[in-house]
Amino acid sequence: MGVNMDISELGGEFALIERLTRAGGAVVGVGDDAAVLEYTGDKYLLVTTDMLCDGDHFRRDWSAPEDIGVKAMESNVSDIAAMGGLPTYALVSISLTDDVTVEFMDGFYKGLYSVADEYGFSVVGGDTTHSNTMAVSIALLGEVEKDMMSLRSDAMVGDLICVTGDLGKSKAGLELMLVGLGGDTSAHTRPRCRLREAREITRHCNAMIDVSDGLASEVNHICRMSGVGAVVHRDRIPVSEPTRESAMKLDADPIGYALNGGEDYELVFTIAEGDLPKIKVGCPITVVGEIVEKSEGTILDDSGVLKPLEGGYNHFQ
């Protein structure tokens, strides 16, 4: 009889996924932000799913029902955005505990529908059941033009590594709430994704991914799928002043939040230097590093001190 192994000993979430999955008939299967299936002559079908659990991804004593609905839907839309696509239909499955009220569900679905209405897609079904823990699982369909799709696997040596907006804000908000301190917590309780920006970026970039597990994790995903290395410059990572203020209250490193925190739902993409000026979006874009040969590894340049680029949020640690 074999010895039972904890998932953390195996290497966490992504090691478990590698162990359990097998190749299928998809154009792109496991390993990207969404599965890619043949659809029409000029478009692919995108399929993604994401689960949020009470006490881990949200807490009902911290967040209004509408905020939880928004967060659940935005996190899924972010996966479609990272592929360069547009969402079309959603199915919402939810397990409810005994204390969930009708009024709570009204507010929760108000949040879901507000996101669907904003981005122009429909909620067409799902499932409802009872459990000891509340959990929400959304399956989202989307579509993308075949000549516009962005994958994690398309980074090229010499590309710039860029990020939209600023990072670490969700983790900073979470940490404030965990210790009962006031401050900006909205990025954790009600995050917004970059769907519209992604549709512009995908026209020019090579690889793209959304920031759900932290910058370090996302860059490593791109490098592993593309067969390349990377250098990320610590002093270029964009962190907002409110995030820095929150980290100061918590005696923490705001760059650590950006590298390892996750749930920011910004975009990380790689692009040829000459193509970067072509991107016209309404949010800041920051160059944080470069794609290098695989033999150079994935490196964090900390003011000239080179370290392995490690970290990222791990559900099983």
C-alpha positions as CSV (number, residue, x, y, z in Angstrom):
1,M,0.0,0.0,0.0
2,G,1.4,3.4,-0.9
3,V,2.0,6.2,1.5
4,N,-0.6,9.0,1.5
5,M,0.8,12.3,0.3
6,D,-0.5,15.8,1.1
7,I,-1.2,18.0,-2.0
8,S,1.3,20.5,-0.6
9,E,4.0,17.8,-0.6
10,L,3.3,17.1,-4.3
11,G,3.9,20.8,-5.1
12,G,0.5,22.4,-4.7
13,E,-2.4,23.2,-7.1
14,F,-0.5,23.2,-10.4
15,A,1.4,20.0,-9.7
16,L,-1.9,18.4,-8.8
17,I,-3.4,19.6,-12.1
18,E,-0.5,18.2,-14.1
19,R,-0.9,14.8,-12.3
20,L,-4.6,14.4,-12.9
21,T,-5.2,15.8,-16.4
22,R,-4.6,14.1,-19.7
23,A,-4.6,15.3,-23.3
24,G,-8.0,15.8,-25.0
25,G,-9.3,16.9,-28.3
26,A,-9.1,20.6,-27.6
27,V,-7.2,23.1,-29.7
28,V,-5.7,24.3,-26.3
29,G,-6.5,22.2,-23.2
30,V,-5.2,22.4,-19.7
31,G,-2.5,25.0,-19.0
32,D,-4.0,28.3,-20.3
33,D,-6.6,30.7,-18.9
34,A,-9.4,28.9,-20.8
35,A,-9.8,25.8,-22.9
36,V,-10.0,26.5,-26.7
37,L,-12.3,24.5,-28.9
38,E,-13.0,24.6,-32.6
39,Y,-16.2,26.6,-33.3
40,T,-16.6,28.4,-36.6
41,G,-14.4,29.1,-39.6
42,D,-13.0,32.3,-38.1
43,K,-13.6,31.9,-34.3
44,Y,-12.7,29.6,-31.5
45,L,-14.9,28.7,-28.5
46,L,-13.5,29.5,-25.1
47,V,-14.5,27.7,-22.0
48,T,-13.4,28.5,-18.4
49,T,-14.6,27.8,-14.9
50,D,-13.6,29.3,-11.5
51,M,-14.8,28.4,-8.0
52,L,-15.0,30.8,-5.0
53,C,-15.4,29.4,-1.4
54,D,-16.6,31.2,1.7
55,G,-13.8,31.8,4.1
56,D,-11.1,31.6,1.4
57,H,-12.0,33.8,-1.6
58,F,-14.7,35.8,0.2
59,R,-16.3,36.2,3.6
60,R,-19.9,37.0,4.1
61,D,-19.2,39.1,7.2
62,W,-16.9,41.3,5.1
63,S,-18.6,41.6,1.8
64,A,-22.1,42.6,0.7
65,P,-23.9,39.9,-1.3
66,E,-23.7,42.1,-4.5
67,D,-19.9,42.4,-4.1
68,I,-19.6,38.6,-3.9
69,G,-21.6,38.2,-7.1
70,V,-19.4,40.8,-8.8
71,K,-16.2,39.1,-7.7
72,A,-17.3,35.6,-8.7
73,M,-18.2,36.8,-12.2
74,E,-15.3,39.2,-12.8
75,S,-12.8,36.5,-12.0
76,N,-14.2,34.3,-14.7
77,V,-14.5,37.1,-17.3
78,S,-10.8,37.8,-16.5
79,D,-9.9,34.4,-17.9
80,I,-11.7,35.1,-21.2
81,A,-10.1,38.5,-21.3
82,A,-6.6,36.9,-21.0
83,M,-7.3,34.8,-24.1
84,G,-8.2,38.0,-26.1
85,G,-11.9,37.0,-26.3
86,L,-15.4,38.1,-25.3
87,P,-17.7,36.3,-22.9
88,T,-21.0,35.0,-24.3
89,Y,-22.9,32.7,-21.8
90,A,-22.5,31.8,-18.1
91,L,-23.7,28.9,-15.9
92,V,-23.8,29.5,-12.2
93,S,-23.6,26.7,-9.7
94,I,-23.9,27.4,-6.0
95,S,-24.0,25.4,-2.7
96,L,-25.9,27.1,0.0
97,T,-25.8,26.8,3.8
98,D,-28.8,26.9,6.1
99,D,-28.3,30.5,7.0
100,V,-28.4,31.9,3.4
101,T,-31.5,34.0,3.0
102,V,-33.5,34.9,-0.1
103,E,-32.5,38.5,0.4
104,F,-28.8,37.5,0.3
105,M,-29.4,35.6,-3.0
106,D,-31.2,38.6,-4.5
107,G,-28.2,40.7,-3.8
108,F,-25.7,38.1,-5.0
109,Y,-27.5,37.7,-8.3
110,K,-27.8,41.4,-8.7
111,G,-24.0,41.5,-8.7
112,L,-23.8,38.6,-11.2
113,Y,-26.2,40.3,-13.6
114,S,-24.5,43.7,-13.3
115,V,-21.3,42.2,-14.7
116,A,-23.1,40.2,-17.4
117,D,-25.0,43.3,-18.5
118,E,-21.9,45.4,-18.5
119,Y,-20.0,43.0,-20.7
120,G,-23.0,41.9,-22.8
121,F,-23.4,38.2,-22.0
122,S,-26.2,36.1,-20.5
123,V,-26.6,33.8,-17.5
124,V,-28.3,30.7,-19.0
125,G,-28.3,28.1,-16.3
126,G,-26.5,26.3,-13.5
127,D,-27.2,24.3,-10.4
128,T,-28.2,24.9,-6.7
129,T,-27.5,22.6,-3.9
130,H,-27.0,22.5,-0.1
131,S,-23.7,22.1,1.8
132,N,-22.0,23.0,5.1
133,T,-19.9,25.6,3.2
134,M,-21.1,28.2,0.7
135,A,-19.3,27.9,-2.6
136,V,-19.8,29.4,-6.0
137,S,-18.7,27.9,-9.3
138,I,-19.2,29.7,-12.6
139,A,-18.6,28.1,-16.1
140,L,-18.2,30.8,-18.7
141,L,-18.2,30.5,-22.4
142,G,-16.7,33.0,-24.8
143,E,-15.4,33.4,-28.3
144,V,-12.3,34.8,-29.9
145,E,-11.3,35.5,-33.5
146,K,-8.7,33.0,-34.5
147,D,-6.3,35.7,-35.6
148,M,-6.7,37.6,-32.2
149,M,-6.2,34.8,-29.6
150,S,-3.5,35.2,-27.1
151,L,-1.9,32.3,-25.3
152,R,0.6,31.8,-22.5
153,S,2.8,29.9,-24.8
154,D,3.6,32.6,-27.4
155,A,6.3,34.6,-25.6
156,M,9.4,35.2,-27.6
157,V,13.0,35.9,-26.5
158,G,13.5,39.7,-26.6
159,D,9.9,40.5,-25.7
160,L,9.1,43.1,-23.1
161,I,7.1,41.9,-20.0
162,C,4.3,44.4,-19.3
163,V,1.5,44.7,-16.8
164,T,-1.7,46.8,-16.7
165,G,-2.6,49.0,-13.8
166,D,-1.0,48.2,-10.4
167,L,-0.5,45.1,-8.4
168,G,-0.8,43.9,-4.8
169,K,-4.0,45.8,-4.1
170,S,-6.2,42.8,-3.4
171,K,-3.7,41.2,-1.1
172,A,-3.3,44.5,0.8
173,G,-7.0,44.7,1.3
174,L,-7.3,41.2,2.5
175,E,-4.5,41.6,5.0
176,L,-6.2,44.8,6.4
177,M,-9.5,42.9,6.9
178,L,-7.7,40.0,8.5
179,V,-6.4,42.2,11.3
180,G,-9.3,44.6,11.5
181,L,-7.6,47.7,10.2
182,G,-9.2,50.4,8.1
183,G,-8.1,51.2,4.6
184,D,-8.7,50.5,1.0
185,T,-10.2,47.0,0.7
186,S,-12.3,47.4,-2.4
187,A,-9.8,45.7,-4.7
188,H,-10.2,42.5,-2.7
189,T,-14.0,42.6,-2.1
190,R,-15.0,43.9,-5.5
191,P,-12.2,43.5,-8.1
192,R,-12.6,44.5,-11.7
193,C,-11.0,42.8,-14.7
194,R,-9.5,44.3,-17.9
195,L,-11.7,42.9,-20.6
196,R,-11.8,46.0,-22.8
197,E,-8.1,46.6,-22.4
198,A,-7.4,43.0,-23.3
199,R,-9.2,43.3,-26.6
200,E,-6.8,46.0,-27.6
201,I,-3.7,44.4,-26.2
202,T,-4.4,41.1,-27.9
203,R,-4.1,42.7,-31.3
204,H,-0.4,43.4,-30.7
205,C,1.0,41.2,-27.9
206,N,2.5,37.7,-28.1
207,A,1.7,36.0,-24.8
208,M,-0.9,37.1,-22.2
209,I,-2.2,35.9,-18.8
210,D,-4.3,37.5,-16.0
211,V,-3.0,38.1,-12.5
212,S,-5.0,35.7,-10.3
213,D,-2.0,34.2,-8.4
214,G,0.6,37.0,-8.3
215,L,3.1,38.4,-10.8
216,A,5.8,35.8,-9.9
217,S,3.4,32.9,-10.6
218,E,2.1,34.4,-13.8
219,V,5.5,35.1,-15.3
220,N,6.6,31.6,-14.5
221,H,3.5,30.2,-16.2
222,I,4.3,32.1,-19.4
223,C,7.9,31.0,-19.3
224,R,7.1,27.3,-18.7
225,M,4.5,27.3,-21.5
226,S,6.7,29.2,-23.9
227,G,10.0,27.5,-23.2
228,V,11.7,30.8,-22.3
229,G,13.2,32.6,-19.3
230,A,12.6,36.0,-17.8
231,V,14.1,38.9,-15.9
232,V,11.7,40.9,-13.8
233,H,12.9,44.2,-12.2
234,R,11.7,44.6,-8.7
235,D,11.9,48.4,-8.7
236,R,9.6,48.6,-11.8
237,I,6.7,46.7,-10.4
238,P,3.7,49.1,-10.2
239,V,2.2,49.5,-6.8
240,S,-0.3,52.2,-5.9
241,E,0.1,54.7,-3.1
242,P,-3.0,53.2,-1.2
243,T,-1.4,49.7,-1.4
244,R,1.9,51.1,-0.1
245,E,0.1,52.8,2.8
246,S,-1.8,49.6,3.6
247,A,1.5,47.7,3.7
248,M,3.1,50.3,5.9
249,K,0.2,49.8,8.4
250,L,0.8,46.1,8.3
251,D,4.6,46.4,8.5
252,A,4.8,44.4,5.2
253,D,6.5,44.7,1.8
254,P,4.0,45.9,-0.9
255,I,6.2,44.4,-3.6
256,G,5.7,41.0,-1.9
257,Y,2.0,41.5,-2.2
258,A,2.4,42.2,-5.9
259,L,4.6,39.2,-6.5
260,N,2.7,36.7,-4.4
261,G,-0.8,38.0,-3.6
262,G,-3.0,37.4,-6.5
263,E,-6.6,38.3,-7.3
264,D,-5.6,41.6,-8.9
265,Y,-7.1,40.5,-12.3
266,E,-4.7,42.8,-14.1
267,L,-3.0,41.5,-17.3
268,V,0.6,40.4,-17.8
269,F,1.7,40.3,-21.4
270,T,4.8,40.0,-23.5
271,I,5.3,42.1,-26.6
272,A,8.0,43.1,-29.1
273,E,9.4,46.5,-28.1
274,G,8.5,48.1,-31.4
275,D,4.8,47.1,-31.0
276,L,4.3,48.5,-27.5
277,P,3.5,52.1,-28.7
278,K,0.7,50.7,-30.8
279,I,-1.4,49.8,-27.7
280,K,-3.9,52.5,-26.8
281,V,-5.8,51.8,-23.6
282,G,-7.2,53.9,-20.8
283,C,-5.0,52.4,-18.0
284,P,-1.3,52.6,-17.3
285,I,1.0,50.0,-18.8
286,T,4.3,49.3,-17.1
287,V,7.3,47.5,-18.5
288,V,8.6,45.3,-15.7
289,G,11.0,43.0,-17.4
290,E,12.2,41.1,-20.5
291,I,11.9,37.6,-21.9
292,V,15.3,35.8,-22.1
293,E,16.6,32.4,-23.2
294,K,15.3,29.5,-21.2
295,S,18.8,28.7,-20.0
296,E,18.9,31.9,-18.0
297,G,16.0,30.9,-15.9
298,T,13.3,33.2,-14.3
299,I,15.1,35.9,-12.3
300,L,14.1,38.8,-10.0
301,D,16.5,41.7,-10.4
302,D,16.5,43.3,-6.9
303,S,18.6,46.5,-7.5
304,G,21.3,44.5,-9.2
305,V,21.0,41.4,-6.9
306,L,19.7,38.5,-9.0
307,K,17.4,36.0,-7.3
308,P,15.1,33.2,-8.5
309,L,11.7,34.5,-9.4
310,E,9.7,32.4,-7.0
311,G,6.4,32.6,-5.2
312,G,2.8,33.2,-6.1
313,Y,-0.4,32.2,-4.3
314,N,-0.8,28.5,-3.6
315,H,-4.2,27.2,-2.5
316,F,-2.6,24.3,-0.7
317,Q,0.1,26.0,1.3
